[in-house]
Amino acid sequence: VHMDTKWMTKGNCRNKPPEVFFPSDGLGVEVAKKICETCNVKDLCLGHALNNRIDHGVWGGTSERQRRRLRKEQQLIAVGF
């Protein structure tokens, strides 16, 4: 299955080192999320991470924990709760 990832070239992250978005501590997560705040493709990025179950790093301005919570909420909505 081919995924359209052209949007990635428009992200605020495009000129940043990847390790910025795969931090080892909470401060690093906040730094990465700050970069994402004004990103034009933030929603596409988050959707990509959720749809592909990407568990590591900051995607679409969300931490790993936030995406787990969002996936759980989506599952509850899907089953009618």
Contacts in CASP RR format, 6 or more apart in sequence:
PFRMAT RR
TARGET T0000
AUTHOR 0000-0000-0000
METHOD contacts of the structure
MODEL  1
VHMDTKWMTKGNCRNKPPEVFFPSDGLGVEVAKKICETCNVKDLCLGHAL
NNRIDHGVWGGTSERQRRRLRKEQQLIAVGF
3 48 0 8 1.000
3 52 0 8 1.000
5 48 0 8 1.000
7 41 0 8 1.000
7 44 0 8 1.000
7 45 0 8 1.000
8 14 0 8 1.000
8 41 0 8 1.000
8 45 0 8 1.000
10 40 0 8 1.000
10 41 0 8 1.000
11 39 0 8 1.000
11 40 0 8 1.000
11 41 0 8 1.000
11 45 0 8 1.000
12 35 0 8 1.000
12 36 0 8 1.000
12 38 0 8 1.000
12 39 0 8 1.000
12 40 0 8 1.000
13 20 0 8 1.000
13 21 0 8 1.000
13 35 0 8 1.000
13 36 0 8 1.000
13 39 0 8 1.000
16 35 0 8 1.000
20 28 0 8 1.000
20 31 0 8 1.000
20 32 0 8 1.000
20 35 0 8 1.000
21 32 0 8 1.000
21 35 0 8 1.000
21 57 0 8 1.000
21 58 0 8 1.000
21 59 0 8 1.000
22 56 0 8 1.000
22 57 0 8 1.000
22 58 0 8 1.000
23 29 0 8 1.000
23 31 0 8 1.000
23 32 0 8 1.000
23 57 0 8 1.000
23 58 0 8 1.000
29 58 0 8 1.000
29 63 0 8 1.000
32 57 0 8 1.000
32 58 0 8 1.000
32 61 0 8 1.000
33 58 0 8 1.000
33 61 0 8 1.000
33 62 0 8 1.000
33 63 0 8 1.000
36 42 0 8 1.000
36 45 0 8 1.000
36 58 0 8 1.000
36 60 0 8 1.000
36 61 0 8 1.000
37 61 0 8 1.000
39 45 0 8 1.000
39 60 0 8 1.000
39 61 0 8 1.000
42 60 0 8 1.000
42 61 0 8 1.000
43 60 0 8 1.000
45 59 0 8 1.000
45 60 0 8 1.000
45 61 0 8 1.000
46 59 0 8 1.000
46 60 0 8 1.000
46 61 0 8 1.000
46 62 0 8 1.000
46 67 0 8 1.000
47 60 0 8 1.000
48 54 0 8 1.000
48 59 0 8 1.000
49 59 0 8 1.000
49 60 0 8 1.000
49 62 0 8 1.000
49 67 0 8 1.000
50 67 0 8 1.000
50 70 0 8 1.000
50 71 0 8 1.000
50 74 0 8 1.000
53 71 0 8 1.000
54 67 0 8 1.000
55 64 0 8 1.000
55 67 0 8 1.000
55 68 0 8 1.000
56 64 0 8 1.000
57 63 0 8 1.000
57 64 0 8 1.000
59 67 0 8 1.000
62 70 0 8 1.000
END
